[in-house]
């Protein structure tokens, strides 16, 4: 959200809102379920919660699986109805599509978090979100297959593959499948919002233009506990046009355009039914709040109610089409054939029912195929008919089934794979050959000779470019990487392209001068390699100037992307609002600047010592934003040293806030003379203020600590530069 305009769309501060510093993490699982068992104490000190251990290679395990046998078992499961949770219409396909959709659908472009890539649907809060009602049963239905194939198939991959098999088993189109999602074994720290109520207990919609209320970044869901939008309409208001507004915003934040939004909605609702047979308060609580005897089950567990089909999840009741387990064009045919009237489900939810439907357009009862019941549409479905832009697309799909088939298959594939990163990370025999723009393709690079690398580094050091300029450019290129969705990074050198070349944090005019010079002297090297090698050359020189011999481990062979390879619009949400490593802050936000530093370090996959060393090193190198030099606590900027830590912890300096900055900028003065020594920001002073960070800063500042600092800095720098080198880490699995 643009903090200045309050605009609903666009980039801006990813932490804007009224939640204060707490907004970064939002509500925790302990807030929602204070009696839940807390295991975090057992992961302190870097202890790993993964039972398979750090040496387990999931890609190797996945490639050893009998893929065809696994798919055959999943296909058989679709119609193997279990008494404890009978399949609607005798087919679990629609249920498993919803499971896969909701596993993938939490993805959002703002920070790349959410999505299907780690199996988070198994853990709180997602396992107990109202929108995920009764998906605990879907996961339990899959357990015998997961148990059979063991570590060769992750839960994360199994969720998505099961959704694909479900679509195929009902005659639907599938574009492909890529495995490679390794499981995690504890909840990930994701900001889901600050609200104190779930959607089904009165939570308000996050958008209200009349009140100047916009959807907070990086969130995508319209209400707490939803995957997308409220199917009844915004805040339960059955207004199709307002629902269209919400859909366009939330699907856009999931990287979907209007056509993909329509195709996904229609394709998903071609199958199965919604459940609202009885008021929701007649059933139990979510899994995380239920008693031990239920063994991880929540919501509905009464055998008689289940047997009778008295199931409630969304509260809306009924199927969308007369053929709920068969792919086809019935969804759009019915949407446009009939007028619809607003009614209430047995659970009291608002939904739309066709007026005077023909018998052949009625649906079978989910438990008794001899009975006919009316179909229905949600307010979100009606939006596809009432919104002018959605309607045009819907009418085209109604009249062109092949177009719908292709659009749905591609949109479903994108939904399920958007957070996996480049295609090189995909595994298995069903990976599509086609390169898709949203996969951020990069042409293959070539590895230069050692002599070419050495010659280039010499030319760089004689180019007149400063250590600060070279380090900032390399950092700006590589630090776009996000381990949440594996986007960004130095490979492709997209820092030369829109929108990255124009980001304020990158100081465009200075950046252009550096890139032009590197392009002039790079010879046969790719620009991507040249940028990283130039940064390494500068750091090695800076270490030598400080009396240390340092040789960075630099990989080469990166390729250069072009505008044709780049979906520029999809990169816009990645623009840094803050980058504490460069001491950059666009404007003061409601979240503390140091919290945003930690958030970025997390997205880069850094440890606390790695984050600390990088900040201190970049300050010493003078690699900070702008001309103020905040945080450069050294008289020899451009020399790689531990001066930042030594001078920050020097008790001869007294710090005070610069009043006009609020509490963002500080001045350090000599305690005896009152003379100004340094200027700094919150991101600098936190390494002396926070007890945990200070403990690490002391290690780097103490006598003999400089060697450890240099070692940690070099390792962390290389880690960031190589974060996106999937072409190297996955090469052995792709021939």
GIDA-V117537 format. One line per field, one symbol per residue. phi: phi as a letter, one per 20 degrees, with the letter a starting at -180 (. if undefined). psi: psi as a letter, one per 20 degrees, with the letter a starting at -180 (. if undefined). burial: + if it has 9 or more other ideal C-beta (glycine too) atoms within 8 Angstrom, else -. A space follows every 10 residues. Layout:
# GIDA-V117537
phi: ???
psi: ???
burial: ???
This chain:
# GIDA-V117537
phi: .fffdmgfen enffcfqdem ffffdmfegf ffcfeffddf fedfmmfeef fenfefdfff fffefeffff fffffffgde feffbffglm begfffffgf gffefffbfg cmennefcmf ffdfeffcfg fdgmfgffff feggffffel ffcfgfffgf fffffffffd neeceqbcep eefdcbfeec fdpdfdcffe cofefecbgf dmddfffefc ffbgndecdf feogmnefdf ffffgfffff fffdmdefff ffffffffef dmbecbfbgf fedeefgfde fffflneble cfgffffeme dccfnecpee cfcfdcfrdf gfgfgefdec dfcdfgenee bdcfelffff eeefffdcff edcffbceff ffffeefgff fgfffffgeb ffffgfffgf ffffgecgee ngffefcoed ffffedffel fcgfecefff ffffffffff feenfeggff fffffgfeff fcffclenof fnlffedfef fdfggelgff ffffffffff dfmeffffff ffffffffff fffffencec ceedecofdd fcgfecegff egfegffbbf feldbfbfdf dfgfffffff fffemeefff gfffffffff fmecfmdfmg neebecgodf beggfgffef ffdddbfegf emcecccddf feemffdbcb cgfefffdef ffffffgfff efgnefffff ffffffffgf fdgdeffefd gfecm
psi: pohhijqhra capjkqajib hhhgibprhh ghmhiqpojh hijqkjppio iirhipnhgg ggiiqnghgg hhhhghhhjm pphinqppjj pighghgggg ghghiiqqhg jjraaiijki iiqqihijqh ikpjihhghh highgghgic iipqgghhgg hhgghgghij jrpphapprj oqqrkqpqop oiriqjqrhj kjqqqipnhh jkorppqjqh qhqpjqgdro iirokjomoh hhhgggghgh hhijkpaggh ggggggghji qarqolhqph iiraaqgiir rhhiljqadp jpgggghijm ppfhiqprqh rimikpqajh ghghhihqqq qprqrhijqp rppqpmqqhi jqqqqhioii qpqqrrqrhh ghhihhpggh gggghghhin hhgggggggg hggggijhji bqhhiqqrik pqhppqhijl qpqprqprrh hhgggghghg ijiiqrgggg ghggghghji qpigjkrarh phliiirqih ijphhjmggg ghgghgghhh jiciqqhggg gghggggggh ghghhjkqop oqopqajqrp rrhhipnghi igiipphqnh hjlppgrpri pqhhhhghgh hghikqrghg ggggghghgh ijmrpaihkp immqjlpipo rkhggghhjo iippqqqogi jdkhqqppqp hghjqpgrqr rhhgihihgp hghhhghhgh hrpiihghgg ggggghghgg hjhjlhhghj hiik.
burial: +++---+--- -+++++--+- +-++-++-+- -++--+---- --+-----++ -----+-++- +++-+----+ +-+++-+++- -----++++- ++++++++++ ++++++++++ ++++++-+++ +-++++++++ ++++++++++ ++--++--+- --++++++++ ++++++++++ -+++--++++ +-++------ +-+++--++- --+-+++-+- ---+++++++ ++++++++++ ++++---+++ ++++++++++ ++++++-+++ ++++++++++ ++++++++-+ --+--+++++ ---+--++++ +---++--++ ++++++++++ ++-++-++++ ++++++-+-+ ----+-+-++ ++++--+--- ++++++---- --++++++++ +++++++--+ +-++++++-- --++++++++ ++++++++++ +++-++++-- +----+-+++ +++-+--+-- -++-+++-++ +---+-++++ ++++++++++ ++-++++-++ +++++++-++ +-+-++++-+ +++++-+++- ++--++++++ ++++++++++ ++++++-+-+ -+-+-+++++ +---++-+-+ ++++++++++ ++++++--++ +-++++++++ ++++-+-+-+ ++++++++++ ++++----++ ++++-+++++ +++++++++- --+----+-- ---+++++++ -------+++ ++++++++-+ --++-+++++ +---++-+++ -+++++++++ ++++++++-+ -----
